Amino acid sequence: MDLNATLRQVRDIVITVECAACGRSGQLDRAILLTKHGAAVTFARLRRMAAMGCDRLVSLDGDRCQTRFPCLDGESIVR
């Protein structure tokens, strides 16, 4: 999963976000994300925003949060 990828590089209309640790999942509208954050926003930044408030994201043991974007695992990234 390349968290340095930007919204510019992922053309999926809907961006799915999920966390295996918490069991939470959701869908984000790419057009709304582009309007709010711009095409240069990285998935690392989006991940931090999506996981805001997660005790696992910032802990004494480091980042144990499992928030991920399945679109980054496949062929959705345009280089």
A tleap script that builds the chain and sets N, CA, C and O, in Angstrom:
source leaprc.protein.ff14SB
mol = sequence {
  NMET ASP LEU ASN ALA THR LEU ARG GLN VAL
  ARG ASP ILE VAL ILE THR VAL GLU CYS ALA
  ALA CYS GLY ARG SER GLY GLN LEU ASP ARG
  ALA ILE LEU LEU THR LYS HIE GLY ALA ALA
  VAL THR PHE ALA ARG LEU ARG ARG MET ALA
  ALA MET GLY CYS ASP ARG LEU VAL SER LEU
  ASP GLY ASP ARG CYS GLN THR ARG PHE PRO
  CYS LEU ASP GLY GLU SER ILE VAL CARG
}
set mol.1.N position { 0.854 -1.169 0.000 }
set mol.1.CA position { 0.000 0.000 0.000 }
set mol.1.C position { 0.902 1.235 0.000 }
set mol.1.O position { 1.678 1.439 0.934 }
set mol.2.N position { 0.804 2.034 -1.020 }
set mol.2.CA position { 1.628 3.228 -1.174 }
set mol.2.C position { 0.879 4.441 -0.639 }
set mol.2.O position { 0.084 5.052 -1.353 }
set mol.3.N position { 1.135 4.786 0.615 }
set mol.3.CA position { 0.449 5.924 1.232 }
set mol.3.C position { 0.947 7.254 0.702 }
set mol.3.O position { 0.363 8.294 1.007 }
set mol.4.N position { 2.022 7.245 -0.091 }
set mol.4.CA position { 2.502 8.474 -0.721 }
set mol.4.C position { 1.729 8.798 -1.996 }
set mol.4.O position { 1.895 9.876 -2.569 }
set mol.5.N position { 0.891 7.873 -2.439 }
set mol.5.CA position { 0.057 8.127 -3.613 }
set mol.5.C position { -0.891 9.285 -3.296 }
set mol.5.O position { -1.269 9.493 -2.143 }
set mol.6.N position { -1.265 10.024 -4.319 }
set mol.6.CA position { -2.162 11.167 -4.144 }
set mol.6.C position { -3.517 10.878 -4.784 }
set mol.6.O position { -3.674 9.915 -5.535 }
set mol.7.N position { -4.483 11.724 -4.474 }
set mol.7.CA position { -5.799 11.580 -5.110 }
set mol.7.C position { -5.690 11.732 -6.621 }
set mol.7.O position { -6.480 11.144 -7.360 }
set mol.8.N position { -4.730 12.506 -7.081 }
set mol.8.CA position { -4.511 12.680 -8.522 }
set mol.8.C position { -4.206 11.326 -9.182 }
set mol.8.O position { -4.565 11.099 -10.337 }
set mol.9.N position { -3.553 10.449 -8.451 }
set mol.9.CA position { -3.121 9.165 -9.009 }
set mol.9.C position { -4.176 8.062 -8.889 }
set mol.9.O position { -4.041 7.020 -9.530 }
set mol.10.N position { -5.199 8.263 -8.103 }
set mol.10.CA position { -6.252 7.253 -7.935 }
set mol.10.C position { -7.536 7.820 -8.518 }
set mol.10.O position { -8.035 8.847 -8.059 }
set mol.11.N position { -8.064 7.152 -9.524 }
set mol.11.CA position { -9.220 7.668 -10.258 }
set mol.11.C position { -10.542 7.043 -9.846 }
set mol.11.O position { -11.575 7.346 -10.441 }
set mol.12.N position { -10.530 6.178 -8.839 }
set mol.12.CA position { -11.779 5.565 -8.384 }
set mol.12.C position { -12.751 6.660 -7.946 }
set mol.12.O position { -12.342 7.616 -7.287 }
set mol.13.N position { -14.011 6.536 -8.297 }
set mol.13.CA position { -15.025 7.519 -7.927 }
set mol.13.C position { -15.285 7.484 -6.426 }
set mol.13.O position { -15.511 8.520 -5.801 }
set mol.14.N position { -15.252 6.297 -5.862 }
set mol.14.CA position { -15.463 6.102 -4.429 }
set mol.14.C position { -14.196 5.489 -3.840 }
set mol.14.O position { -13.677 4.501 -4.360 }
set mol.15.N position { -13.705 6.076 -2.760 }
set mol.15.CA position { -12.513 5.585 -2.075 }
set mol.15.C position { -12.976 4.855 -0.822 }
set mol.15.O position { -13.580 5.457 0.065 }
set mol.16.N position { -12.693 3.565 -0.750 }
set mol.16.CA position { -13.077 2.770 0.417 }
set mol.16.C position { -11.965 2.845 1.458 }
set mol.16.O position { -10.781 2.760 1.134 }
set mol.17.N position { -12.370 3.007 2.706 }
set mol.17.CA position { -11.424 3.014 3.828 }
set mol.17.C position { -11.916 1.985 4.832 }
set mol.17.O position { -13.116 1.879 5.086 }
set mol.18.N position { -10.982 1.225 5.403 }
set mol.18.CA position { -11.374 0.194 6.354 }
set mol.18.C position { -10.280 -0.017 7.392 }
set mol.18.O position { -9.109 0.281 7.158 }
set mol.19.N position { -10.690 -0.536 8.543 }
set mol.19.CA position { -9.739 -0.851 9.610 }
set mol.19.C position { -10.034 -2.254 10.118 }
set mol.19.O position { -11.117 -2.521 10.639 }
set mol.20.N position { -9.070 -3.142 9.964 }
set mol.20.CA position { -9.244 -4.519 10.412 }
set mol.20.C position { -9.285 -4.602 11.939 }
set mol.20.O position { -9.975 -5.457 12.493 }
set mol.21.N position { -8.559 -3.727 12.615 }
set mol.21.CA position { -8.501 -3.761 14.079 }
set mol.21.C position { -9.830 -3.350 14.703 }
set mol.21.O position { -10.277 -3.962 15.673 }
set mol.22.N position { -10.457 -2.327 14.157 }
set mol.22.CA position { -11.704 -1.797 14.724 }
set mol.22.C position { -12.947 -2.372 14.062 }
set mol.22.O position { -14.034 -2.348 14.639 }
set mol.23.N position { -12.784 -2.886 12.857 }
set mol.23.CA position { -13.934 -3.377 12.114 }
set mol.23.C position { -14.727 -2.270 11.442 }
set mol.23.O position { -15.798 -2.518 10.888 }
set mol.24.N position { -14.203 -1.045 11.487 }
set mol.24.CA position { -14.897 0.083 10.858 }
set mol.24.C position { -14.567 0.126 9.372 }
set mol.24.O position { -13.482 -0.274 8.950 }
set mol.25.N position { -15.514 0.615 8.595 }
set mol.25.CA position { -15.270 0.807 7.170 }
set mol.25.C position { -16.207 1.899 6.672 }
set mol.25.O position { -17.222 2.212 7.294 }
set mol.26.N position { -15.841 2.455 5.555 }
set mol.26.CA position { -16.677 3.489 4.973 }
set mol.26.C position { -16.236 3.804 3.567 }
set mol.26.O position { -15.249 3.265 3.067 }
set mol.27.N position { -16.978 4.679 2.945 }
set mol.27.CA position { -16.674 5.082 1.581 }
set mol.27.C position { -16.618 6.597 1.519 }
set mol.27.O position { -17.461 7.288 2.089 }
set mol.28.N position { -15.617 7.100 0.821 }
set mol.28.CA position { -15.424 8.528 0.665 }
set mol.28.C position { -15.597 8.891 -0.802 }
set mol.28.O position { -15.079 8.197 -1.678 }
set mol.29.N position { -16.304 9.949 -1.071 }
set mol.29.CA position { -16.530 10.414 -2.431 }
set mol.29.C position { -15.283 11.166 -2.901 }
set mol.29.O position { -14.909 12.178 -2.309 }
set mol.30.N position { -14.646 10.679 -3.953 }
set mol.30.CA position { -13.412 11.289 -4.448 }
set mol.30.C position { -13.606 12.754 -4.818 }
set mol.30.O position { -12.734 13.576 -4.538 }
set mol.31.N position { -14.731 13.097 -5.441 }
set mol.31.CA position { -14.989 14.477 -5.850 }
set mol.31.C position { -15.037 15.413 -4.641 }
set mol.31.O position { -14.523 16.530 -4.697 }
set mol.32.N position { -15.642 14.963 -3.571 }
set mol.32.CA position { -15.702 15.786 -2.351 }
set mol.32.C position { -14.310 15.922 -1.745 }
set mol.32.O position { -13.924 17.006 -1.307 }
set mol.33.N position { -13.557 14.825 -1.720 }
set mol.33.CA position { -12.183 14.887 -1.204 }
set mol.33.C position { -11.336 15.864 -2.019 }
set mol.33.O position { -10.552 16.633 -1.462 }
set mol.34.N position { -11.501 15.827 -3.339 }
set mol.34.CA position { -10.757 16.745 -4.204 }
set mol.34.C position { -11.113 18.200 -3.904 }
set mol.34.O position { -10.233 19.059 -3.854 }
set mol.35.N position { -12.386 18.471 -3.707 }
set mol.35.CA position { -12.831 19.830 -3.407 }
set mol.35.C position { -12.282 20.312 -2.068 }
set mol.35.O position { -11.828 21.450 -1.950 }
set mol.36.N position { -12.324 19.445 -1.064 }
set mol.36.CA position { -11.898 19.827 0.279 }
set mol.36.C position { -10.387 19.881 0.454 }
set mol.36.O position { -9.875 20.755 1.152 }
set mol.37.N position { -9.656 18.938 -0.185 }
set mol.37.CA position { -8.235 18.777 0.116 }
set mol.37.C position { -7.303 18.941 -1.086 }
set mol.37.O position { -6.090 19.063 -0.914 }
set mol.38.N position { -7.852 18.944 -2.287 }
set mol.38.CA position { -7.034 19.092 -3.486 }
set mol.38.C position { -6.476 17.771 -3.988 }
set mol.38.O position { -6.453 16.776 -3.262 }
set mol.39.N position { -6.030 17.771 -5.225 }
set mol.39.CA position { -5.548 16.547 -5.876 }
set mol.39.C position { -4.207 16.078 -5.336 }
set mol.39.O position { -3.850 14.913 -5.506 }
set mol.40.N position { -3.459 16.961 -4.688 }
set mol.40.CA position { -2.122 16.607 -4.206 }
set mol.40.C position { -2.128 15.985 -2.809 }
set mol.40.O position { -1.071 15.607 -2.303 }
set mol.41.N position { -3.297 15.873 -2.179 }
set mol.41.CA position { -3.336 15.282 -0.840 }
set mol.41.C position { -2.930 13.814 -0.935 }
set mol.41.O position { -3.374 13.089 -1.825 }
set mol.42.N position { -2.081 13.392 -0.004 }
set mol.42.CA position { -1.614 12.003 -0.008 }
set mol.42.C position { -2.576 11.118 0.788 }
set mol.42.O position { -3.364 11.596 1.604 }
set mol.43.N position { -2.485 9.837 0.526 }
set mol.43.CA position { -3.298 8.893 1.276 }
set mol.43.C position { -2.797 8.769 2.712 }
set mol.43.O position { -3.559 8.366 3.591 }
set mol.44.N position { -1.540 9.103 2.968 }
set mol.44.CA position { -1.044 9.142 4.345 }
set mol.44.C position { -1.816 10.202 5.131 }
set mol.44.O position { -2.223 9.967 6.269 }
set mol.45.N position { -2.013 11.357 4.522 }
set mol.45.CA position { -2.770 12.439 5.171 }
set mol.45.C position { -4.240 12.039 5.332 }
set mol.45.O position { -4.832 12.263 6.388 }
set mol.46.N position { -4.820 11.455 4.298 }
set mol.46.CA position { -6.209 11.001 4.386 }
set mol.46.C position { -6.377 9.935 5.463 }
set mol.46.O position { -7.384 9.906 6.169 }
set mol.47.N position { -5.383 9.063 5.582 }
set mol.47.CA position { -5.423 8.016 6.599 }
set mol.47.C position { -5.438 8.629 7.996 }
set mol.47.O position { -6.208 8.204 8.857 }
set mol.48.N position { -4.590 9.622 8.217 }
set mol.48.CA position { -4.562 10.281 9.525 }
set mol.48.C position { -5.904 10.951 9.831 }
set mol.48.O position { -6.383 10.915 10.964 }
set mol.49.N position { -6.497 11.555 8.815 }
set mol.49.CA position { -7.799 12.203 9.024 }
set mol.49.C position { -8.889 11.166 9.293 }
set mol.49.O position { -9.737 11.367 10.163 }
set mol.50.N position { -8.867 10.066 8.554 }
set mol.50.CA position { -9.888 9.032 8.721 }
set mol.50.C position { -9.775 8.347 10.082 }
set mol.50.O position { -10.776 7.915 10.653 }
set mol.51.N position { -8.540 8.251 10.598 }
set mol.51.CA position { -8.309 7.545 11.856 }
set mol.51.C position { -8.218 8.488 13.053 }
set mol.51.O position { -7.838 8.071 14.147 }
set mol.52.N position { -8.564 9.744 12.849 }
set mol.52.CA position { -8.486 10.708 13.939 }
set mol.52.C position { -9.278 10.218 15.141 }
set mol.52.O position { -10.440 9.830 15.018 }
set mol.53.N position { -8.645 10.241 16.286 }
set mol.53.CA position { -9.287 9.764 17.504 }
set mol.53.C position { -8.992 8.307 17.811 }
set mol.53.O position { -9.368 7.815 18.875 }
set mol.54.N position { -8.336 7.615 16.912 }
set mol.54.CA position { -7.997 6.204 17.129 }
set mol.54.C position { -6.830 6.109 18.114 }
set mol.54.O position { -5.766 6.681 17.877 }
set mol.55.N position { -7.029 5.392 19.207 }
set mol.55.CA position { -5.969 5.220 20.198 }
set mol.55.C position { -4.786 4.447 19.640 }
set mol.55.O position { -3.669 4.578 20.142 }
set mol.56.N position { -5.013 3.654 18.619 }
set mol.56.CA position { -3.941 2.858 18.029 }
set mol.56.C position { -3.030 3.683 17.112 }
set mol.56.O position { -1.873 3.328 16.890 }
set mol.57.N position { -3.566 4.784 16.585 }
set mol.57.CA position { -2.793 5.598 15.644 }
set mol.57.C position { -1.596 6.237 16.333 }
set mol.57.O position { -0.502 6.281 15.770 }
set mol.58.N position { -1.799 6.730 17.542 }
set mol.58.CA position { -0.714 7.340 18.306 }
set mol.58.C position { -0.677 6.655 19.667 }
set mol.58.O position { -1.470 6.963 20.557 }
set mol.59.N position { 0.252 5.727 19.807 }
set mol.59.CA position { 0.378 5.008 21.072 }
set mol.59.C position { 1.852 4.908 21.444 }
set mol.59.O position { 2.729 5.238 20.646 }
set mol.60.N position { 2.106 4.461 22.633 }
set mol.60.CA position { 3.491 4.303 23.078 }
set mol.60.C position { 4.258 3.303 22.213 }
set mol.60.O position { 5.480 3.386 22.089 }
set mol.61.N position { 3.533 2.363 21.621 }
set mol.61.CA position { 4.144 1.339 20.766 }
set mol.61.C position { 4.264 1.789 19.315 }
set mol.61.O position { 4.685 1.011 18.459 }
set mol.62.N position { 3.904 3.022 19.033 }
set mol.62.CA position { 3.937 3.525 17.656 }
set mol.62.C position { 2.577 3.374 16.997 }
set mol.62.O position { 1.555 3.243 17.670 }
set mol.63.N position { 2.580 3.395 15.688 }
set mol.63.CA position { 1.355 3.321 14.895 }
set mol.63.C position { 0.911 1.866 14.774 }
set mol.63.O position { 1.526 1.075 14.060 }
set mol.64.N position { -0.163 1.525 15.481 }
set mol.64.CA position { -0.722 0.172 15.397 }
set mol.64.C position { -2.080 0.176 14.722 }
set mol.64.O position { -2.750 -0.854 14.647 }
set mol.65.N position { -2.480 1.334 14.235 }
set mol.65.CA position { -3.763 1.470 13.558 }
set mol.65.C position { -3.705 0.701 12.231 }
set mol.65.O position { -2.685 0.724 11.542 }
set mol.66.N position { -4.764 0.047 11.889 }
set mol.66.CA position { -4.784 -0.751 10.657 }
set mol.66.C position { -5.694 -0.137 9.596 }
set mol.66.O position { -6.210 -0.841 8.727 }
set mol.67.N position { -5.886 1.190 9.672 }
set mol.67.CA position { -6.680 1.870 8.658 }
set mol.67.C position { -5.963 1.764 7.323 }
set mol.67.O position { -4.769 2.041 7.215 }
set mol.68.N position { -6.719 1.356 6.304 }
set mol.68.CA position { -6.110 1.149 4.983 }
set mol.68.C position { -7.102 1.496 3.888 }
set mol.68.O position { -8.305 1.613 4.122 }
set mol.69.N position { -6.567 1.655 2.695 }
set mol.69.CA position { -7.368 1.957 1.509 }
set mol.69.C position { -7.164 0.810 0.517 }
set mol.69.O position { -6.104 0.726 -0.103 }
set mol.70.N position { -8.147 -0.071 0.352 }
set mol.70.CA position { -8.005 -1.211 -0.561 }
set mol.70.C position { -7.627 -0.807 -1.993 }
set mol.70.O position { -6.986 -1.585 -2.699 }
set mol.71.N position { -8.012 0.389 -2.426 }
set mol.71.CA position { -7.694 0.811 -3.791 }
set mol.71.C position { -6.187 0.924 -4.013 }
set mol.71.O position { -5.731 0.881 -5.155 }
set mol.72.N position { -5.412 1.067 -2.946 }
set mol.72.CA position { -3.962 1.182 -3.087 }
set mol.72.C position { -3.289 -0.178 -3.240 }
set mol.72.O position { -2.099 -0.249 -3.547 }
set mol.73.N position { -4.033 -1.244 -3.030 }
set mol.73.CA position { -3.482 -2.599 -3.164 }
set mol.73.C position { -3.555 -3.112 -4.597 }
set mol.73.O position { -2.816 -4.021 -4.974 }
set mol.74.N position { -4.434 -2.538 -5.383 }
set mol.74.CA position { -4.649 -3.045 -6.739 }
set mol.74.C position { -3.984 -2.202 -7.798 }
set mol.74.O position { -2.908 -1.643 -7.586 }
set mol.75.N position { -4.626 -2.118 -8.923 }
set mol.75.CA position { -4.078 -1.402 -10.063 }
set mol.75.C position { -4.745 -0.034 -10.244 }
set mol.75.O position { -4.783 0.493 -11.356 }
set mol.76.N position { -5.263 0.533 -9.171 }
set mol.76.CA position { -5.975 1.803 -9.260 }
set mol.76.C position { -5.048 3.018 -9.354 }
set mol.76.O position { -5.494 4.111 -9.706 }
set mol.77.N position { -3.772 2.835 -9.044 }
set mol.77.CA position { -2.855 3.964 -9.030 }
set mol.77.C position { -2.337 4.241 -10.437 }
set mol.77.O position { -1.789 3.354 -11.091 }
set mol.78.N position { -2.513 5.469 -10.893 }
set mol.78.CA position { -2.013 5.906 -12.199 }
set mol.78.C position { -0.680 6.581 -11.969 }
set mol.78.O position { -0.589 7.532 -11.192 }
set mol.79.N position { 0.337 6.110 -12.623 }
set mol.79.CA position { 1.690 6.693 -12.464 }
set mol.79.C position { 1.978 7.693 -13.527 }
set mol.79.O position { 3.062 8.277 -13.547 }
savepdb mol mol.pdb
quit
